[in-house]
Amino acid sequence: MLGGKMNSLRTTKLLEDADIVVVRFGDKYRQWNAAFEAGYAAAKGKHVITVHPPALSHMLKEVNAAAKCVCNEPEQVVDILGEGTERGDSEGAKRRGQSVNV
């Protein structure tokens, strides 16, 4: 039980210090505590970006509603944050034919 409490303490501290929180869901990333942490971050006024395959959209509709942006691929997050394009927008993802909801 101590491990879970230590993880919670560490995660809470990281969320408090963050400006942007990226939460990834998928076959390997279905930890539902991440949905809780995304909600916590949104309630604290943090900018939340969710990343998941389209098949999980309905399951995560409430989490996505609180997010500032919903992506299907991690590369889209990079594009949105400005590391992958000159203008720092989602143009790189659009060029690759991927959908980005901003």
N, C-alpha and C positions, 0 to 999 in steps of 0.2 A: 504494500500500500504506500510505503514511503516513496517509491519510485514515481508513482502517479502524482503524488502531492508535489514532488520536486519538479516534475515536468510542468505541472500547472503553474507553479510559482515562476519558473523560467519563462513559460509562454506568456503569462500575464505581463511580466516585465518587458519582454520583447514587444508585445502589442502596445503597451503604454508608450514605448519609445519610438514606435514606427510612425512614419508619415503615410506610407502606402503599405497595404497588406495584400499579398497575393496568395490566394487559396486554390490549391489544385485538387481536383477530384478525377477519378478514373478507376480502371480495374485495379491498379495498385494503390490508389489514393482514395479509398472509400471510407476513411476514418470519419465517422459522423461527429466526433468531437471537433473536427475542423469546421463543420457547419456552425457549431456553437461559437467557436472562436471568431468566425467571420461575423456573426451577429454581434458579438461583444465588441469587435473592432468598429463595426458600423455604429453601434450605440455610443461609442466613445468619439464619434466624428471622424474616424480614420477613413481614408479612401481605400475601398476594397475592390480588388480585381479578382474575378473567379476564372478558373481555367478548367474546362471539362469538355468531353466529347458531346456532340449534340444529343445523343441518346439519353443523357442524364438531365437534360434541360427541364423536363417536367418535374422530376424528382427534386430538383434544386430551385424551383421557381421562386420560393420565398427568399432564399439566399441571393439569387440573381437580382431580385427586385431591390435588395439593399445595396447591391454592388454598383460602383460607378461605371464598371465595364465588365463585359462577359466575353471571354475568348475561348476558342476551341483548341489552340495550340500555344505552347510556351513562347514560340517565336513571335507571336502576336503581342505578347506582353512587352517583349524587347522593343518591338516597333513602336508601340504606344508610348513607352517611356522615353523614346528618343534615341536609343542606342543603335537602332537598325536603319533609321532614315534621317535625312538631313533636316526635315521639318518637324520631326518628333511626333508624327501622327500615325495613323494606321494605313498609310499608303503602301508600305511594304507588304502587309498582309493582303491588301486588295489586289496587288500585282500578282500574288501567288494564288489568287482565286479563293481565299478563305474569308469567311464571314466574321465580322467584328461588330459587336453591338456596343456602341459608346453612348 
